[in-house]
């Protein structure tokens, strides 16, 4: 989710998912700083992303800033449960 310019919103589901992913990465004892850009405005997302080395994003508009605007290398993922839910709701 993206906030209006100059604003920040909290997206509870996204934050919950990010914390779960970060917890798994932290178990690997690697020197990785992770930041969720969910709820930031585009200006802030671009600012944060411009300083990162690699991006991890789900499929969809979330990938626009890191891969199209900032041209960062990275990984795009699709959550099977989300895909199943979308198929069942159609």
C-alpha positions in Angstrom: 0.0 0.0 0.0 1.1 3.5 -0.8 0.2 6.6 1.2 -0.5 10.1 -0.3 2.5 12.3 -0.8 3.9 13.4 2.6 1.8 10.9 4.5 2.4 7.5 6.1 -0.2 4.8 6.7 0.1 1.6 8.7 -1.0 -1.6 6.8 -1.3 -4.2 9.6 -1.3 -7.3 7.3 1.8 -6.1 5.4 3.6 -5.3 8.6 2.8 -8.8 10.0 4.0 -10.5 6.9 7.2 -8.4 6.9 8.0 -9.2 10.5 7.5 -13.0 9.8 9.9 -12.8 6.8 12.4 -10.7 8.7 12.3 -13.2 11.7 13.2 -16.0 9.3 16.1 -14.0 7.7 17.4 -13.1 11.2 17.7 -16.8 12.0 20.4 -17.1 9.3 22.7 -14.7 11.2 23.5 -12.7 8.1 24.4 -9.0 8.1 21.2 -7.9 6.3 19.3 -4.7 7.0 15.7 -5.1 5.9 13.1 -2.3 5.6 9.4 -2.6 4.6 8.2 0.2 2.4 4.6 -0.6 2.9 2.6 2.5 3.8 5.1 5.1 2.7 4.5 7.6 0.0 6.2 7.2 -3.4 8.8 9.9 -2.7 9.9 8.1 0.5 9.9 4.7 -1.2 12.1 6.0 -3.9 14.4 7.6 -1.4 14.8 4.4 0.7 15.1 2.2 -2.4 17.8 4.3 -4.0 20.1 3.5 -1.2 19.5 -0.3 -1.1 21.5 -3.0 -2.9 18.8 -5.5 -3.6 15.0 -5.5 -3.5 12.5 -8.2 -2.6 8.9 -7.6 -3.7 5.7 -9.4 -4.3 4.1 -9.5 -7.7 2.2 -6.4 -8.6 2.5 -2.6 -8.2 4.8 -3.1 -5.2 7.6 -4.0 -7.7 7.4 -0.7 -9.6 9.6 1.4 -7.4 12.5 -1.0 -6.8 12.6 -2.5 -10.3 11.2 0.1 -12.7 12.1 3.4 -11.0 15.3 2.5 -9.1 16.4 -0.3 -11.4 17.6 -2.5 -8.5 18.3 -6.2 -8.8 16.2 -8.5 -6.7 13.5 -11.1 -6.3 9.8 -11.0 -7.1 7.6 -13.6 -5.3 4.1 -14.8 -5.4 2.4 -16.2 -2.3 0.5 -19.5 -3.2 -2.2 -18.8 -0.5 -2.9 -15.4 -2.0 -3.1 -16.9 -5.5 -5.5 -19.6 -4.3 -7.7 -17.0 -2.6 -7.8 -14.9 -5.7 -8.7 -17.9 -7.9 -11.5 -19.0 -5.5 -12.9 -15.5 -5.3 -13.3 -15.1 -9.1 
